[in-house]
Amino acid sequence: MPAKKSKKPSKPDANLWVGISTNLAVGPLGFRAALDINPKDEDNPEPSRVVFGEIESRAQETLAPGPSSAVAMRDIEQDDRTTRGNIGQIRQEDEPAMEPKVPEQERGKTTFEAPIVRNDVEEAASSGFGTLKSLLEAIYVVYANREESVVIKDKIGSLLSRVASLDALFATRPGDIAEQRRRSGVIRELKDVEGQLRLLSEESGPQWLINHAQHDEDVLGLLEDLREAIFHYQMVRRTRIGDEGFRPIVSDYHYVLGQRNNSSRQDPAESVILNNLRYAQKAEFRHGSHDRCLKGTRRTVLDEIELWTRDFHKPPVYWLNGLAGTGKSTIARTVAERAFADGKLGASFFCSRDFEDLRNLQFIFPTIAAQLARRYTEFRAILVPLVQSDPEVVHESLYGQMDKLVVQPLVESAISTVIVIDALDECEDDEPASAILSVLGQFVNEIPKVKFFVTGRPEPRIRNGFRLPLLAKEADIFVLHEVNSGQVNNDIRLFYRHNCSEIQRRRQGLDGWPTEEQLDLLCDRAAGLFIYAMATLRFIDQKNQNPKKQLDLLIRSQESVSEGKIKLRANMTLDSLYMSILHEAFGDNDPRHDPKVQSVLGAVILATNPLSPSAIAALLGLDPGDVSPVLSSVHSLLVLPEDITLPVQPFHKSFPDFLIDMARCTDSRFHICPPDQHTELLVGCLGLMNQKLEQNMCKLPNGVTNMEVKDLKQRTEQHIDKSLEYACRSWYKHLSNVTSTQMLKITPILHQFLEEKFLFWLEVLSVLGATREAVDALKATEKWLNVSETLELTTDYIHFILKFFDVISTSASHIYISALPLSPQTSIVCKLYKQYASPPVRIVQGLPISWDPVLATMYDEDFQEIATWSPCSRFIAVAKSTTIEILDAAT
């Protein structure tokens, strides 16, 4: 095949040359006009190709060293300062949102009262941004005609937009000393990187215009440094000025590099309504233990995702598909942070199997709605009345939730935003195709200005969800574990080098460590898994341990060599690491010598919500002094706070997966059998409740509602410790995972609890705002039990809770004042607990003899008369005029 002939650059249009050569000095507005970039859409620049010809001389004049270059740059700086007023005037006319509102406390102040530092910042910004913009524009020209330089050109175009916005923002008053310092800091960083860029061009000389391909990596690195400096400023400023998570808005305006978001102070009544949404408080990207990507790593995927967020011609949904340990959540955190810093992030939900609300699908859409409402006033204005008129909307189906809480407000407000959902595979979902993705596919076309970034392992239900016809054509998919292995290994090596350098900086005697041979071995063993590298570094950098010795121990214990090469099979790399750490921690003792290891590790990985070491000890009947050493021994595999009252959880989900898989965890001392461990935790929960529960646990005044007790939270924390709270809210979840073979062991303890502690348990759930969980618990118990006396108790108690649900959930005290005295005389709950009625009452007439078959009644004006059976044939729904009654067919 003949070699392709390179195209000669066409001669530039004279007018285009005049425009560009002039505007290199004027600034970004003129430059973008010449490049055909829309100046009103600075977040979505689409630079057209620039004709390359005589422009070389102007670009070379800007980049090359020498006196003439210095003079030119001084002229450019002066031009930039003299034209600042004109540019500001243009912005005021074209983009009124860029003009800041002067805070109330700043009005009326004289120029003399403003800090002198502000003038220094403005002067620095004026010269710094002018030269930086000119340099970036000249570099853009150098790369303009190279088709293979799309990434660099896009980065420069994006940076020019950000620098221009910074320039406009810094022309305003900083407001306070902290903001002055932030501005001074980012200016210093930008000037430092600018100097390195200029030095690179000077060292390369005029030949850079011809041989610039060899400098692409250097240029990319420096452009990334510029972006990081601006990004850091954005993050700090936005977090301080207006937290867009779950805290109230604290400023009249949010600024995103000069773009104003009119988020007025939130009305207290609106706050109450939003806080009553059933949302997950720790779902946002800033919670959790995930770090962001190390600078210089994951460039390919991050650049692709950033382009996707800006290009609304691309599909609205993006799936980052990756195996366990490939770094999906770290990338998701980075994407969310970047979108937040750029003012594009509307909401984020980071799923986690460790927390009940973070693995429950029913929390996703209400949480997204709550975050969007705090982010956008126009969204809030639509959502609040909707929730106020229909408070039960949060308990609707996923379809109803997304339609009413998310889609309708987004459609009416016409908001453009990005929503991040991480680790969707960690949610509990019994559908063959992901329920969330199924609903998303039905609505995504109605909100074309909204981007959904989703990560998850390629599990069958996630794959099937993205194969649904409505979603398949609307989604981009990036398979993380299919990225070029050389590129991933380079990133892992950079990750090792960076972290080892940090260890060297903090420790002594580590010169020349680790060796290149050791780094090669670590990278080979990681086999593309970032989680392997992270776990290795955590093991090496343990407190009171010598990093050199720790690394040598790990290398020796993982020796599995065949013909001089490491054996790498599916999961073997990670399994070998985990087994090495466990053996190093606990040695080769017989399993009968230390049964605590299995119990404690089992409690960590199978708890329905993370437990603290002290709570683990209480549930397992162990001394806290016996639990902490076990956890400390495997500190590198856990997130383990020094405070034993704070929860501990696995460092990564692959560790629990390893422990519960007998084929992978071949040492019986460490293998966790879930049914056995759930049985142990259930016995602990029931035992703790039987021991500690009593009437009026929180010492509440008689007859008050829960809301009337001003210090209810303090009373609850004082009298209901975390282990007892966990037992009250989680026992039935462990019961659901216990096999029927354990019935003889469980039933007596369960019967004792229901017969002696039932009402006291309801009290605790009432003050915790979790009365609904009582119904779930008793239904789970009813399903697990066979015909027995305990089953009769459970059935009777379900009637009691449903009949008096509003009373129980409103007032723990009225369980004894209202619910118990009004229960049927023959009911089991009345017979067992009538002595607790307060005050003792005797109703002479009107009490029912047995439970009414009507379990619940709902009202609506549009019901027609109709009756239907439930799928389980246990209940009947009867519509009568304006009401629906739910009947229990058994009674």
Salt bridges, closest charged atoms under 4 A:
GLU42 OE2 - ARG32 NH2 3.57
GLU42 OE2 - ARG91 NH1 2.95
GLU61 OE2 - ARG58 NH1 3.45
ASP80 OD2 - ARG84 NH2 3.90
ASP80 OD1 - LYS133 NZ 3.43
GLU95 OE2 - ARG91 NH1 3.29
GLU104 OE1 - ARG107 NH1 2.72
GLU106 OE1 - LYS109 NZ 3.71
GLU106 OE1 - ARG173 NH2 3.29
GLU122 OE2 - ARG118 NH1 2.87
GLU147 OE2 - ARG49 NH2 3.48
GLU148 OE2 - ARG146 NE 3.03
ASP154 OD1 - ARG310 NH2 2.45
ASP167 OD1 - ARG84 NH1 2.76
ASP167 OD2 - LYS133 NZ 2.65
GLU179 OE1 - ARG182 NH2 2.72
GLU179 OE2 - ARG183 NE 2.93
GLU179 OE2 - ARG237 NH1 2.83
GLU194 OE2 - ARG198 NH2 3.47
ASP216 OD2 - ARG146 NH2 3.06
GLU217 OE1 - ARG299 NH1 2.91
ASP218 OD2 - HIS215 ND1 3.95
GLU224 OE1 - ARG299 NE 3.07
ASP225 OD1 - LYS295 NZ 2.69
GLU228 OE1 - ARG292 NH1 3.17
ASP243 OD2 - ARG247 NH2 2.04
ASP243 OD1 - ARG286 NH2 2.68
GLU244 OE2 - ARG238 NH2 2.27
GLU244 OE1 - ARG375 NE 3.19
ASP252 OD1 - ARG265 NE 3.61
GLU270 OE1 - ARG380 NE 3.17
GLU284 OE2 - ARG286 NH2 2.93
ASP303 OD1 - LYS155 NZ 2.92
GLU306 OE2 - ARG162 NH2 3.40
GLU306 OE2 - ARG227 NH2 3.18
GLU306 OE2 - ARG310 NH1 3.72
GLU306 OE1 - ARG338 NH1 3.24
GLU337 OE1 - ARG292 NE 2.66
GLU337 OE2 - ARG333 NE 2.83
ASP342 OD2 - ARG162 NH2 2.46
ASP342 OD2 - ARG227 NH2 3.57
ASP354 OD2 - LYS653 NZ 3.61
GLU356 OE2 - LYS733 NZ 2.30
GLU392 OE1 - ARG772 NH2 3.33
GLU396 OE2 - LYS404 NZ 2.76
ASP425 OD2 - ARG457 NE 3.78
GLU428 OE2 - ARG359 NE 3.01
GLU459 OE1 - ARG461 NH2 3.67
GLU502 OE1 - ARG505 NH2 2.75
GLU516 OE1 - ARG493 NH2 2.74
GLU516 OE2 - ARG497 NH2 2.77
ASP520 OD1 - ARG493 NH1 2.86
ASP541 OD2 - ARG506 NH2 2.68
ASP541 OD1 - ARG507 NH2 3.09
GLU559 OE2 - ARG525 NH2 3.90
ASP575 OD1 - ARG664 NH2 2.63
ASP590 OD1 - ARG592 NE 2.99
ASP594 OD1 - LYS596 NZ 3.15
ASP657 OD1 - ARG353 NH1 2.91
ASP657 OD2 - ARG457 NH1 3.05
ASP667 OD2 - HIS583 NE2 3.02
ASP667 OD2 - ARG669 NH2 3.24
GLU694 OE2 - LYS699 NZ 3.55
ASP711 OD1 - ARG715 NE 2.89
ASP721 OD2 - LYS692 NZ 2.78
GLU725 OE1 - LYS722 NZ 3.73
GLU725 OE2 - ARG729 NH1 3.83
GLU755 OE2 - HIS751 NE2 3.33
GLU773 OE2 - ARG729 NH2 2.57
GLU782 OE2 - ARG874 NH1 3.77
GLU885 OE1 - LYS880 NZ 3.75
ASP888 OD2 - HIS799 NE2 3.47
ASP888 OD1 - ARG874 NE 2.79
